[in-house]
Amino acid sequence: MTVTAEIDVASHTGRRILRDLEKHPRVVSLLYPLSDHVSAAGCTLDESYIKGLNKLSKHYEVEV
């Protein structure tokens, strides 16, 4: 049987419960949600490559 729970780690009790669960990796698997500033879809490898080239071009003031 599997149980799914949401724990509010903003409270002291929530953080304590989470720490207790982390001590049992054989029977507990934790799924941490992405933070609000990271999109769930992310970006493709090509998009991140182009963003990196743009940052390098801007930083070194040359066309990379």
Predicted model as a PDB file, atoms N, CA, C, CB and O in Angstrom, pLDDT in the B-factor column:
MODEL        1                                                                  
ATOM      1  N   MET A   1       0.846  -1.168   0.000  1.00 88.00           N  
ATOM      2  CA  MET A   1       0.000   0.000   0.000  1.00 88.00           C  
ATOM      3  C   MET A   1       0.898   1.238   0.000  1.00 88.00           C  
ATOM      4  CB  MET A   1      -0.966  -0.006   1.221  1.00 88.00           C  
ATOM      5  O   MET A   1       1.937   1.259   0.659  1.00 88.00           O  
ATOM      6  N   THR A   2       0.498   2.249  -0.729  1.00 89.00           N  
ATOM      7  CA  THR A   2       1.237   3.498  -0.823  1.00 89.00           C  
ATOM      8  C   THR A   2       0.376   4.638  -0.304  1.00 89.00           C  
ATOM      9  CB  THR A   2       1.683   3.768  -2.274  1.00 89.00           C  
ATOM     10  O   THR A   2      -0.825   4.686  -0.569  1.00 89.00           O  
ATOM     11  N   VAL A   3       0.988   5.555   0.434  1.00 91.00           N  
ATOM     12  CA  VAL A   3       0.305   6.719   0.981  1.00 91.00           C  
ATOM     13  C   VAL A   3       0.991   7.965   0.427  1.00 91.00           C  
ATOM     14  CB  VAL A   3       0.318   6.708   2.553  1.00 91.00           C  
ATOM     15  O   VAL A   3       2.219   8.051   0.416  1.00 91.00           O  
ATOM     16  N   THR A   4       0.200   8.918  -0.027  1.00 90.00           N  
ATOM     17  CA  THR A   4       0.728  10.186  -0.514  1.00 90.00           C  
ATOM     18  C   THR A   4       0.296  11.287   0.445  1.00 90.00           C  
ATOM     19  CB  THR A   4       0.239  10.482  -1.967  1.00 90.00           C  
ATOM     20  O   THR A   4      -0.878  11.379   0.805  1.00 90.00           O  
ATOM     21  N   ALA A   5       1.240  12.119   0.856  1.00 91.00           N  
ATOM     22  CA  ALA A   5       0.929  13.194   1.796  1.00 91.00           C  
ATOM     23  C   ALA A   5       1.619  14.470   1.338  1.00 91.00           C  
ATOM     24  CB  ALA A   5       1.366  12.819   3.241  1.00 91.00           C  
ATOM     25  O   ALA A   5       2.672  14.427   0.702  1.00 91.00           O  
ATOM     26  N   GLU A   6       1.019  15.594   1.666  1.00 92.00           N  
ATOM     27  CA  GLU A   6       1.638  16.897   1.436  1.00 92.00           C  
ATOM     28  C   GLU A   6       2.031  17.448   2.791  1.00 92.00           C  
ATOM     29  CB  GLU A   6       0.674  17.881   0.671  1.00 92.00           C  
ATOM     30  O   GLU A   6       1.211  17.502   3.708  1.00 92.00           O  
ATOM     31  N   ILE A   7       3.290  17.860   2.919  1.00 92.00           N  
ATOM     32  CA  ILE A   7       3.799  18.367   4.183  1.00 92.00           C  
ATOM     33  C   ILE A   7       4.217  19.814   3.995  1.00 92.00           C  
ATOM     34  CB  ILE A   7       4.983  17.509   4.697  1.00 92.00           C  
ATOM     35  O   ILE A   7       4.984  20.134   3.086  1.00 92.00           O  
ATOM     36  N   ASP A   8       3.714  20.684   4.852  1.00 90.00           N  
ATOM     37  CA  ASP A   8       4.079  22.100   4.805  1.00 90.00           C  
ATOM     38  C   ASP A   8       5.384  22.276   5.576  1.00 90.00           C  
ATOM     39  CB  ASP A   8       2.940  23.008   5.402  1.00 90.00           C  
ATOM     40  O   ASP A   8       5.388  22.271   6.807  1.00 90.00           O  
ATOM     41  N   VAL A   9       6.484  22.430   4.857  1.00 89.00           N  
ATOM     42  CA  VAL A   9       7.779  22.539   5.507  1.00 89.00           C  
ATOM     43  C   VAL A   9       8.078  23.962   5.966  1.00 89.00           C  
ATOM     44  CB  VAL A   9       8.863  22.065   4.572  1.00 89.00           C  
ATOM     45  O   VAL A   9       9.183  24.241   6.432  1.00 89.00           O  
ATOM     46  N   ALA A  10       7.113  24.856   5.841  1.00 89.00           N  
ATOM     47  CA  ALA A  10       7.288  26.203   6.356  1.00 89.00           C  
ATOM     48  C   ALA A  10       7.172  26.211   7.880  1.00 89.00           C  
ATOM     49  CB  ALA A  10       6.255  27.154   5.734  1.00 89.00           C  
ATOM     50  O   ALA A  10       7.665  27.129   8.536  1.00 89.00           O  
ATOM     51  N   SER A  11       6.524  25.192   8.443  1.00 92.00           N  
ATOM     52  CA  SER A  11       6.368  25.124   9.893  1.00 92.00           C  
ATOM     53  C   SER A  11       7.456  24.228  10.501  1.00 92.00           C  
ATOM     54  CB  SER A  11       4.959  24.597  10.262  1.00 92.00           C  
ATOM     55  O   SER A  11       8.046  23.390   9.819  1.00 92.00           O  
ATOM     56  N   HIS A  12       7.697  24.424  11.774  1.00 94.00           N  
ATOM     57  CA  HIS A  12       8.686  23.624  12.492  1.00 94.00           C  
ATOM     58  C   HIS A  12       8.294  22.147  12.488  1.00 94.00           C  
ATOM     59  CB  HIS A  12       8.839  24.129  13.935  1.00 94.00           C  
ATOM     60  O   HIS A  12       9.137  21.276  12.273  1.00 94.00           O  
ATOM     61  N   THR A  13       7.039  21.876  12.722  1.00 95.00           N  
ATOM     62  CA  THR A  13       6.560  20.495  12.760  1.00 95.00           C  
ATOM     63  C   THR A  13       6.713  19.825  11.403  1.00 95.00           C  
ATOM     64  CB  THR A  13       5.098  20.447  13.206  1.00 95.00           C  
ATOM     65  O   THR A  13       7.102  18.659  11.334  1.00 95.00           O  
ATOM     66  N   GLY A  14       6.414  20.540  10.320  1.00 93.00           N  
ATOM     67  CA  GLY A  14       6.559  19.989   8.977  1.00 93.00           C  
ATOM     68  C   GLY A  14       7.997  19.628   8.665  1.00 93.00           C  
ATOM     69  O   GLY A  14       8.266  18.580   8.079  1.00 93.00           O  
ATOM     70  N   ARG A  15       8.925  20.494   9.053  1.00 93.00           N  
ATOM     71  CA  ARG A  15      10.349  20.216   8.818  1.00 93.00           C  
ATOM     72  C   ARG A  15      10.806  19.010   9.636  1.00 93.00           C  
ATOM     73  CB  ARG A  15      11.209  21.452   9.170  1.00 93.00           C  
ATOM     74  O   ARG A  15      11.602  18.202   9.157  1.00 93.00           O  
ATOM     75  N   ARG A  16      10.306  18.882  10.867  1.00 96.00           N  
ATOM     76  CA  ARG A  16      10.664  17.746  11.713  1.00 96.00           C  
ATOM     77  C   ARG A  16      10.151  16.446  11.103  1.00 96.00           C  
ATOM     78  CB  ARG A  16      10.099  17.928  13.134  1.00 96.00           C  
ATOM     79  O   ARG A  16      10.873  15.449  11.070  1.00 96.00           O  
ATOM     80  N   ILE A  17       8.921  16.449  10.625  1.00 96.00           N  
ATOM     81  CA  ILE A  17       8.355  15.257   9.984  1.00 96.00           C  
ATOM     82  C   ILE A  17       9.169  14.882   8.752  1.00 96.00           C  
ATOM     83  CB  ILE A  17       6.879  15.493   9.596  1.00 96.00           C  
ATOM     84  O   ILE A  17       9.448  13.703   8.536  1.00 96.00           O  
ATOM     85  N   LEU A  18       9.550  15.859   7.949  1.00 94.00           N  
ATOM     86  CA  LEU A  18      10.342  15.600   6.751  1.00 94.00           C  
ATOM     87  C   LEU A  18      11.690  14.990   7.114  1.00 94.00           C  
ATOM     88  CB  LEU A  18      10.544  16.893   5.952  1.00 94.00           C  
ATOM     89  O   LEU A  18      12.126  14.031   6.477  1.00 94.00           O  
ATOM     90  N   ARG A  19      12.356  15.535   8.131  1.00 95.00           N  
ATOM     91  CA  ARG A  19      13.643  14.979   8.568  1.00 95.00           C  
ATOM     92  C   ARG A  19      13.478  13.531   9.018  1.00 95.00           C  
ATOM     93  CB  ARG A  19      14.240  15.825   9.711  1.00 95.00           C  
ATOM     94  O   ARG A  19      14.320  12.684   8.721  1.00 95.00           O  
ATOM     95  N   ASP A  20      12.394  13.251   9.735  1.00 96.00           N  
ATOM     96  CA  ASP A  20      12.146  11.877  10.188  1.00 96.00           C  
ATOM     97  C   ASP A  20      11.939  10.939   8.996  1.00 96.00           C  
ATOM     98  CB  ASP A  20      10.915  11.830  11.120  1.00 96.00           C  
ATOM     99  O   ASP A  20      12.437   9.813   9.003  1.00 96.00           O  
ATOM    100  N   LEU A  21      11.216  11.389   7.985  1.00 95.00           N  
ATOM    101  CA  LEU A  21      10.976  10.560   6.805  1.00 95.00           C  
ATOM    102  C   LEU A  21      12.253  10.309   6.015  1.00 95.00           C  
ATOM    103  CB  LEU A  21       9.939  11.213   5.909  1.00 95.00           C  
ATOM    104  O   LEU A  21      12.446   9.222   5.471  1.00 95.00           O  
ATOM    105  N   GLU A  22      13.128  11.316   5.951  1.00 94.00           N  
ATOM    106  CA  GLU A  22      14.378  11.179   5.205  1.00 94.00           C  
ATOM    107  C   GLU A  22      15.302  10.124   5.812  1.00 94.00           C  
ATOM    108  CB  GLU A  22      15.096  12.515   5.148  1.00 94.00           C  
ATOM    109  O   GLU A  22      16.212   9.644   5.136  1.00 94.00           O  
ATOM    110  N   LYS A  23      15.083   9.759   7.068  1.00 96.00           N  
ATOM    111  CA  LYS A  23      15.918   8.762   7.736  1.00 96.00           C  
ATOM    112  C   LYS A  23      15.606   7.338   7.282  1.00 96.00           C  
ATOM    113  CB  LYS A  23      15.742   8.867   9.234  1.00 96.00           C  
ATOM    114  O   LYS A  23      16.317   6.405   7.655  1.00 96.00           O  
ATOM    115  N   HIS A  24      14.545   7.158   6.476  1.00 94.00           N  
ATOM    116  CA  HIS A  24      14.117   5.819   6.070  1.00 94.00           C  
ATOM    117  C   HIS A  24      14.054   5.697   4.546  1.00 94.00           C  
ATOM    118  CB  HIS A  24      12.749   5.490   6.681  1.00 94.00           C  
ATOM    119  O   HIS A  24      12.969   5.545   3.986  1.00 94.00           O  
ATOM    120  N   PRO A  25      15.206   5.763   3.869  1.00 92.00           N  
ATOM    121  CA  PRO A  25      15.204   5.768   2.398  1.00 92.00           C  
ATOM    122  C   PRO A  25      14.750   4.450   1.773  1.00 92.00           C  
ATOM    123  CB  PRO A  25      16.580   6.094   1.897  1.00 92.00           C  
ATOM    124  O   PRO A  25      14.356   4.436   0.607  1.00 92.00           O  
ATOM    125  N   ARG A  26      14.794   3.349   2.515  1.00 94.00           N  
ATOM    126  CA  ARG A  26      14.366   2.073   1.941  1.00 94.00           C  
ATOM    127  C   ARG A  26      12.856   1.995   1.755  1.00 94.00           C  
ATOM    128  CB  ARG A  26      14.827   0.932   2.819  1.00 94.00           C  
ATOM    129  O   ARG A  26      12.378   1.328   0.837  1.00 94.00           O  
ATOM    130  N   VAL A  27      12.115   2.660   2.603  1.00 94.00           N  
ATOM    131  CA  VAL A  27      10.657   2.554   2.535  1.00 94.00           C  
ATOM    132  C   VAL A  27       9.969   3.861   2.166  1.00 94.00           C  
ATOM    133  CB  VAL A  27      10.126   2.073   3.849  1.00 94.00           C  
ATOM    134  O   VAL A  27       8.765   3.879   1.910  1.00 94.00           O  
ATOM    135  N   VAL A  28      10.731   4.961   2.137  1.00 93.00           N  
ATOM    136  CA  VAL A  28      10.150   6.273   1.835  1.00 93.00           C  
ATOM    137  C   VAL A  28      10.842   6.854   0.622  1.00 93.00           C  
ATOM    138  CB  VAL A  28      10.271   7.238   3.047  1.00 93.00           C  
ATOM    139  O   VAL A  28      12.071   6.923   0.577  1.00 93.00           O  
ATOM    140  N   SER A  29      10.061   7.273  -0.365  1.00 92.00           N  
ATOM    141  CA  SER A  29      10.620   8.019  -1.495  1.00 92.00           C  
ATOM    142  C   SER A  29       9.962   9.390  -1.495  1.00 92.00           C  
ATOM    143  CB  SER A  29      10.390   7.268  -2.870  1.00 92.00           C  
ATOM    144  O   SER A  29       8.737   9.507  -1.471  1.00 92.00           O  
ATOM    145  N   LEU A  30      10.789  10.417  -1.521  1.00 91.00           N  
ATOM    146  CA  LEU A  30      10.302  11.787  -1.446  1.00 91.00           C  
ATOM    147  C   LEU A  30      10.376  12.434  -2.819  1.00 91.00           C  
ATOM    148  CB  LEU A  30      11.110  12.600  -0.418  1.00 91.00           C  
ATOM    149  O   LEU A  30      11.361  12.267  -3.538  1.00 91.00           O  
ATOM    150  N   LEU A  31       9.348  13.165  -3.179  1.00 87.00           N  
ATOM    151  CA  LEU A  31       9.300  13.917  -4.423  1.00 87.00           C  
ATOM    152  C   LEU A  31       9.242  15.389  -4.059  1.00 87.00           C  
ATOM    153  CB  LEU A  31       8.078  13.497  -5.312  1.00 87.00           C  
ATOM    154  O   LEU A  31       8.268  15.851  -3.466  1.00 87.00           O  
ATOM    155  N   TYR A  32      10.277  16.118  -4.412  1.00 84.00           N  
ATOM    156  CA  TYR A  32      10.323  17.535  -4.118  1.00 84.00           C  
ATOM    157  C   TYR A  32       9.823  18.313  -5.332  1.00 84.00           C  
ATOM    158  CB  TYR A  32      11.755  17.974  -3.728  1.00 84.00           C  
ATOM    159  O   TYR A  32      10.334  18.114  -6.434  1.00 84.00           O  
ATOM    160  N   PRO A  33       8.840  19.190  -5.159  1.00 79.00           N  
ATOM    161  CA  PRO A  33       8.340  19.967  -6.302  1.00 79.00           C  
ATOM    162  C   PRO A  33       9.369  21.003  -6.737  1.00 79.00           C  
ATOM    163  CB  PRO A  33       7.006  20.660  -5.947  1.00 79.00           C  
ATOM    164  O   PRO A  33      10.215  21.426  -5.949  1.00 79.00           O  
ATOM    165  N   LEU A  34       9.285  21.403  -7.998  1.00 67.00           N  
ATOM    166  CA  LEU A  34      10.150  22.463  -8.493  1.00 67.00           C  
ATOM    167  C   LEU A  34       9.752  23.763  -7.834  1.00 67.00           C  
ATOM    168  CB  LEU A  34      10.075  22.581 -10.033  1.00 67.00           C  
ATOM    169  O   LEU A  34       8.578  23.970  -7.527  1.00 67.00           O  
ATOM    170  N   SER A  35      10.706  24.636  -7.615  1.00 60.00           N  
ATOM    171  CA  SER A  35      10.383  25.921  -7.022  1.00 60.00           C  
ATOM    172  C   SER A  35       9.589  26.763  -8.009  1.00 60.00           C  
ATOM    173  CB  SER A  35      11.660  26.655  -6.587  1.00 60.00           C  
ATOM    174  O   SER A  35       9.544  26.453  -9.199  1.00 60.00           O  
ATOM    175  N   ASP A  36       8.967  27.820  -7.519  1.00 56.00           N  
ATOM    176  CA  ASP A  36       8.084  28.643  -8.334  1.00 56.00           C  
ATOM    177  C   ASP A  36       8.792  29.334  -9.487  1.00 56.00           C  
ATOM    178  CB  ASP A  36       7.425  29.667  -7.479  1.00 56.00           C  
ATOM    179  O   ASP A  36       8.176  29.571 -10.526  1.00 56.00           O  
ATOM    180  N   HIS A  37      10.083  29.667  -9.331  1.00 52.00           N  
ATOM    181  CA  HIS A  37      10.769  30.404 -10.384  1.00 52.00           C  
ATOM    182  C   HIS A  37      11.315  29.512 -11.490  1.00 52.00           C  
ATOM    183  CB  HIS A  37      11.888  31.199  -9.793  1.00 52.00           C  
ATOM    184  O   HIS A  37      11.871  30.020 -12.464  1.00 52.00           O  
ATOM    185  N   VAL A  38      11.174  28.207 -11.368  1.00 52.00           N  
ATOM    186  CA  VAL A  38      11.613  27.274 -12.411  1.00 52.00           C  
ATOM    187  C   VAL A  38      10.371  26.722 -13.085  1.00 52.00           C  
ATOM    188  CB  VAL A  38      12.502  26.116 -11.823  1.00 52.00           C  
ATOM    189  O   VAL A  38       9.487  26.188 -12.416  1.00 52.00           O  
ATOM    190  N   SER A  39      10.295  26.842 -14.393  1.00 54.00           N  
ATOM    191  CA  SER A  39       9.128  26.295 -15.079  1.00 54.00           C  
ATOM    192  C   SER A  39       9.234  24.786 -15.130  1.00 54.00           C  
ATOM    193  CB  SER A  39       8.994  26.878 -16.502  1.00 54.00           C  
ATOM    194  O   SER A  39      10.332  24.234 -15.203  1.00 54.00           O  
ATOM    195  N   ALA A  40       8.103  24.126 -15.092  1.00 50.00           N  
ATOM    196  CA  ALA A  40       8.083  22.663 -15.099  1.00 50.00           C  
ATOM    197  C   ALA A  40       8.627  22.130 -16.421  1.00 50.00           C  
ATOM    198  CB  ALA A  40       6.653  22.138 -14.858  1.00 50.00           C  
ATOM    199  O   ALA A  40       9.274  21.084 -16.448  1.00 50.00           O  
ATOM    200  N   ALA A  41       8.369  22.842 -17.514  1.00 60.00           N  
ATOM    201  CA  ALA A  41       8.809  22.384 -18.822  1.00 60.00           C  
ATOM    202  C   ALA A  41      10.296  22.638 -19.029  1.00 60.00           C  
ATOM    203  CB  ALA A  41       8.006  23.068 -19.916  1.00 60.00           C  
ATOM    204  O   ALA A  41      10.950  21.911 -19.777  1.00 60.00           O  
ATOM    205  N   GLY A  42      10.834  23.657 -18.376  1.00 70.00           N  
ATOM    206  CA  GLY A  42      12.242  23.994 -18.574  1.00 70.00           C  
ATOM    207  C   GLY A  42      12.474  24.514 -19.974  1.00 70.00           C  
ATOM    208  O   GLY A  42      11.590  25.140 -20.559  1.00 70.00           O  
ATOM    209  N   CYS A  43      13.646  24.265 -20.517  1.00 76.00           N  
ATOM    210  CA  CYS A  43      13.918  24.654 -21.886  1.00 76.00           C  
ATOM    211  C   CYS A  43      14.689  23.519 -22.556  1.00 76.00           C  
ATOM    212  CB  CYS A  43      14.714  25.997 -21.946  1.00 76.00           C  
ATOM    213  O   CYS A  43      15.284  22.670 -21.892  1.00 76.00           O  
ATOM    214  N   THR A  44      14.662  23.529 -23.862  1.00 80.00           N  
ATOM    215  CA  THR A  44      15.330  22.466 -24.613  1.00 80.00           C  
ATOM    216  C   THR A  44      16.841  22.686 -24.588  1.00 80.00           C  
ATOM    217  CB  THR A  44      14.812  22.414 -26.075  1.00 80.00           C  
ATOM    218  O   THR A  44      17.317  23.755 -24.207  1.00 80.00           O  
ATOM    219  N   LEU A  45      17.569  21.686 -24.990  1.00 81.00           N  
ATOM    220  CA  LEU A  45      19.020  21.784 -25.044  1.00 81.00           C  
ATOM    221  C   LEU A  45      19.447  22.880 -26.012  1.00 81.00           C  
ATOM    222  CB  LEU A  45      19.634  20.443 -25.453  1.00 81.00           C  
ATOM    223  O   LEU A  45      20.376  23.634 -25.721  1.00 81.00           O  
ATOM    224  N   ASP A  46      18.780  22.976 -27.159  1.00 83.00           N  
ATOM    225  CA  ASP A  46      19.112  24.015 -28.140  1.00 83.00           C  
ATOM    226  C   ASP A  46      18.872  25.409 -27.575  1.00 83.00           C  
ATOM    227  CB  ASP A  46      18.292  23.824 -29.417  1.00 83.00           C  
ATOM    228  O   ASP A  46      19.678  26.315 -27.788  1.00 83.00           O  
ATOM    229  N   GLU A  47      17.766  25.582 -26.856  1.00 84.00           N  
ATOM    230  CA  GLU A  47      17.465  26.892 -26.271  1.00 84.00           C  
ATOM    231  C   GLU A  47      18.510  27.284 -25.237  1.00 84.00           C  
ATOM    232  CB  GLU A  47      16.074  26.886 -25.631  1.00 84.00           C  
ATOM    233  O   GLU A  47      18.944  28.435 -25.200  1.00 84.00           O  
ATOM    234  N   SER A  48      18.916  26.339 -24.399  1.00 85.00           N  
ATOM    235  CA  SER A  48      19.919  26.655 -23.386  1.00 85.00           C  
ATOM    236  C   SER A  48      21.282  26.930 -24.035  1.00 85.00           C  
ATOM    237  CB  SER A  48      20.035  25.504 -22.370  1.00 85.00           C  
ATOM    238  O   SER A  48      22.040  27.765 -23.541  1.00 85.00           O  
ATOM    239  N   TYR A  49      21.599  26.236 -25.138  1.00 89.00           N  
ATOM    240  CA  TYR A  49      22.846  26.476 -25.862  1.00 89.00           C  
ATOM    241  C   TYR A  49      22.865  27.893 -26.428  1.00 89.00           C  
ATOM    242  CB  TYR A  49      23.024  25.445 -26.994  1.00 89.00           C  
ATOM    243  O   TYR A  49      23.864  28.602 -26.305  1.00 89.00           O  
ATOM    244  N   ILE A  50      21.773  28.298 -27.041  1.00 90.00           N  
ATOM    245  CA  ILE A  50      21.682  29.644 -27.623  1.00 90.00           C  
ATOM    246  C   ILE A  50      21.765  30.704 -26.529  1.00 90.00           C  
ATOM    247  CB  ILE A  50      20.368  29.806 -28.423  1.00 90.00           C  
ATOM    248  O   ILE A  50      22.428  31.726 -26.709  1.00 90.00           O  
ATOM    249  N   LYS A  51      21.102  30.472 -25.403  1.00 89.00           N  
ATOM    250  CA  LYS A  51      21.173  31.424 -24.284  1.00 89.00           C  
ATOM    251  C   LYS A  51      22.608  31.548 -23.790  1.00 89.00           C  
ATOM    252  CB  LYS A  51      20.246  30.983 -23.126  1.00 89.00           C  
ATOM    253  O   LYS A  51      23.066  32.647 -23.476  1.00 89.00           O  
ATOM    254  N   GLY A  52      23.323  30.418 -23.721  1.00 90.00           N  
ATOM    255  CA  GLY A  52      24.724  30.447 -23.298  1.00 90.00           C  
ATOM    256  C   GLY A  52      25.591  31.238 -24.259  1.00 90.00           C  
ATOM    257  O   GLY A  52      26.440  32.025 -23.839  1.00 90.00           O  
ATOM    258  N   LEU A  53      25.374  31.026 -25.561  1.00 92.00           N  
ATOM    259  CA  LEU A  53      26.146  31.791 -26.561  1.00 92.00           C  
ATOM    260  C   LEU A  53      25.849  33.277 -26.452  1.00 92.00           C  
ATOM    261  CB  LEU A  53      25.831  31.297 -27.989  1.00 92.00           C  
ATOM    262  O   LEU A  53      26.755  34.102 -26.563  1.00 92.00           O  
ATOM    263  N   ASN A  54      24.593  33.621 -26.238  1.00 93.00           N  
ATOM    264  CA  ASN A  54      24.228  35.034 -26.095  1.00 93.00           C  
ATOM    265  C   ASN A  54      24.904  35.656 -24.880  1.00 93.00           C  
ATOM    266  CB  ASN A  54      22.707  35.185 -25.981  1.00 93.00           C  
ATOM    267  O   ASN A  54      25.362  36.797 -24.948  1.00 93.00           O  
ATOM    268  N   LYS A  55      24.975  34.923 -23.767  1.00 92.00           N  
ATOM    269  CA  LYS A  55      25.637  35.439 -22.569  1.00 92.00           C  
ATOM    270  C   LYS A  55      27.122  35.634 -22.816  1.00 92.00           C  
ATOM    271  CB  LYS A  55      25.420  34.494 -21.383  1.00 92.00           C  
ATOM    272  O   LYS A  55      27.700  36.639 -22.401  1.00 92.00           O  
ATOM    273  N   LEU A  56      27.748  34.659 -23.503  1.00 93.00           N  
ATOM    274  CA  LEU A  56      29.172  34.797 -23.812  1.00 93.00           C  
ATOM    275  C   LEU A  56      29.423  35.989 -24.726  1.00 93.00           C  
ATOM    276  CB  LEU A  56      29.703  33.519 -24.463  1.00 93.00           C  
ATOM    277  O   LEU A  56      30.374  36.745 -24.523  1.00 93.00           O  
ATOM    278  N   SER A  57      28.567  36.157 -25.737  1.00 93.00           N  
ATOM    279  CA  SER A  57      28.716  37.282 -26.661  1.00 93.00           C  
ATOM    280  C   SER A  57      28.613  38.601 -25.930  1.00 93.00           C  
ATOM    281  CB  SER A  57      27.667  37.216 -27.763  1.00 93.00           C  
ATOM    282  O   SER A  57      29.398  39.519 -26.171  1.00 93.00           O  
ATOM    283  N   LYS A  58      27.643  38.694 -25.034  1.00 92.00           N  
ATOM    284  CA  LYS A  58      27.443  39.936 -24.283  1.00 92.00           C  
ATOM    285  C   LYS A  58      28.620  40.183 -23.331  1.00 92.00           C  
ATOM    286  CB  LYS A  58      26.111  39.882 -23.491  1.00 92.00           C  
ATOM    287  O   LYS A  58      29.104  41.309 -23.218  1.00 92.00           O  
ATOM    288  N   HIS A  59      29.073  39.139 -22.655  1.00 90.00           N  
ATOM    289  CA  HIS A  59      30.136  39.278 -21.667  1.00 90.00           C  
ATOM    290  C   HIS A  59      31.461  39.693 -22.317  1.00 90.00           C  
ATOM    291  CB  HIS A  59      30.315  37.966 -20.904  1.00 90.00           C  
ATOM    292  O   HIS A  59      32.148  40.586 -21.820  1.00 90.00           O  
ATOM    293  N   TYR A  60      31.815  39.040 -23.432  1.00 92.00           N  
ATOM    294  CA  TYR A  60      33.086  39.323 -24.088  1.00 92.00           C  
ATOM    295  C   TYR A  60      32.980  40.361 -25.188  1.00 92.00           C  
ATOM    296  CB  TYR A  60      33.650  38.067 -24.652  1.00 92.00           C  
ATOM    297  O   TYR A  60      33.974  40.691 -25.836  1.00 92.00           O  
ATOM    298  N   GLU A  61      31.783  40.872 -25.399  1.00 89.00           N  
ATOM    299  CA  GLU A  61      31.514  41.913 -26.406  1.00 89.00           C  
ATOM    300  C   GLU A  61      32.006  41.515 -27.782  1.00 89.00           C  
ATOM    301  CB  GLU A  61      32.163  43.223 -25.998  1.00 89.00           C  
ATOM    302  O   GLU A  61      32.578  42.325 -28.512  1.00 89.00           O  
ATOM    303  N   VAL A  62      31.773  40.238 -28.135  1.00 88.00           N  
ATOM    304  CA  VAL A  62      32.076  39.721 -29.458  1.00 88.00           C  
ATOM    305  C   VAL A  62      30.922  38.813 -29.876  1.00 88.00           C  
ATOM    306  CB  VAL A  62      33.445  38.955 -29.475  1.00 88.00           C  
ATOM    307  O   VAL A  62      30.130  38.385 -29.037  1.00 88.00           O  
ATOM    308  N   GLU A  63      30.827  38.521 -31.170  1.00 86.00           N  
ATOM    309  CA  GLU A  63      29.794  37.617 -31.647  1.00 86.00           C  
ATOM    310  C   GLU A  63      30.333  36.199 -31.576  1.00 86.00           C  
ATOM    311  CB  GLU A  63      29.348  37.977 -33.094  1.00 86.00           C  
ATOM    312  O   GLU A  63      31.274  35.848 -32.287  1.00 86.00           O  
ATOM    313  N   VAL A  64      29.743  35.396 -30.728  1.00 77.00           N  
ATOM    314  CA  VAL A  64      30.183  34.000 -30.568  1.00 77.00           C  
ATOM    315  C   VAL A  64      29.340  33.120 -31.460  1.00 77.00           C  
ATOM    316  CB  VAL A  64      30.082  33.533 -29.083  1.00 77.00           C  
ATOM    317  O   VAL A  64      29.534  31.904 -31.489  1.00 77.00           O  
TER     318      VAL A  64                                                      
ENDMDL                                                                          
END                                                                             
